[in-house]
C-alpha cells in the first residue's frame, strides 16, 4: 500500500505525508477522533466559518514542521531522518488529548486532567502499539531530548503549533489581520548552541506575529460573545454533572454519562484502560446530542440553558477592568429569581462570572523568542527590537466578566 499520500489543505495547498509511520499514526482511531472535535469550540457562534477541526490543525502543524526542518537543514543544521520523523510525529500528536469542544470543557467534564497530560499518555500507548517507534517523539514532546530546539519547534512562544493555529483560525474566521506571516518566520529560523533562534532581520516579522496573536485573542478566542457561549456550555455540563451525582436521571451517551457521574483523576486515567477507551470515544457529537436531549429536561435551569444554546439565545455579557461588586451580583441573582420563578440557589446558576486575560509575549519567562544579531550575539527579541511594541505586548491585560439572561433587563 502506498502510504505517501497527498492531501489538499485550504490554507497551504498540497501537503504530503512524508513517512509510513506518520501515515499510520494519522490512520489510528485516536487521531481520527480529532475530526470530530472543532478547533475553535463555540467560536462559530460569532464567526460562522470557524468549523475546522483539531484534525485540520494537527496536519497543518506537521506541514509547517516539515518546512522548518528543511530550512534548518539548508542552513547546515544536522538533523537525522529519525530526528525529523520524531519531530513531525510529536507535533502531529500534540493535541491528541483534547476533549470535546477543545478547551471549553476541559475542567467541567474532567477533574484535574489536562489535555497535555492526556496527549502524553496517549503517545505512550501508541508507542507501545508501534513497537517503540515513538520513543524519540515522546522525548521531544516532553523536552527531555538533548537537542532542545526540537522541543521548541513543538512547544514554545514561537512554535509550529502557534503558527498553524493563527494561520488557520484567521483563514476560517475571515480575520485577515490575524495572519502571522508564518512563511517568512520559518525561513528566518536557525539554531545556535542547539537552541532555536531567528535571524535579526526577522525582528519586524516577530512583531507582526505577536501583534497578530494579541489581535486574534481579543477578537476571536476571547471575543466577549464567544466567552458568553463557552461559559454557558460549561455551566450546562456542571448542572448536568450535579444532577447526575444527586441521583437525578439525565440522559446522555454512555461515555459522557460516565464522566459526568464521577471525578476521574489523572492517576485513574493512566492506570485504567477502560477509562482511556471511554475518553477516546468522546467527542463534540456526545455534547451536542446531550444538549438536544437536555432542552426537554424537567430541571428548569438545565432546560433553559440547553434550549438557549440550541437557539443561540446567548447571555448578555459585561466586561470591566475590576471585579464586579458583590451587591451588583446579588442584584442580578434576585432579578433572575424573580423573572424565572427560581429559588436563589438555582437562580445563581444562571449568572456566570470570571475573568479573561492575555499577554501576547512573556518577555521575562524562561522560554523567550531569541534573535541572532549580525554581531553573533543571541538576545531576547524585546531587546533586539527598536520599537516599543514588543515590550507593550508583554503586558498582561485582564478583564472581568459577568453573564446573565437578557430577559431580566
Secondary structure, DSSP 4 states (H G I P E B T S, - for coil): -----EEEETTTEEEE--SHHHHHHHHSHHHHGGGGSBTTTTGGGT-TT---BHHHHHHHHHHHHHHHHHHHHHTT----HHHHHHHHHHHHTTTTT--TTTTTTTTTTSSS--HHHHHHHHHHHHHHHTTTTTHHHHHHHHT-SS-THHHHHHSSTT-HHHHHHHHHHHHHHT-GGG---HHHHHHTEEEETTEEEEEGGGHHHHHHHHHHHHHHIIIIIT-HHHHHHHHHHHHHHHHHHHHHHTT------HHHHHHHHSPPPHHHHHH-HHHHHHHTT--HHHHHHHHHHHTT-SSHHHHHHHHHHHTT-PPEEEEESSPPPHHHHHHHHHHHHHHHT--HHHHGGGEEEEEEEE-S--TTSSS--EEE-TTS-EEEHHHH-SSTHHHHHTS-EEEEEEEE-GGG-
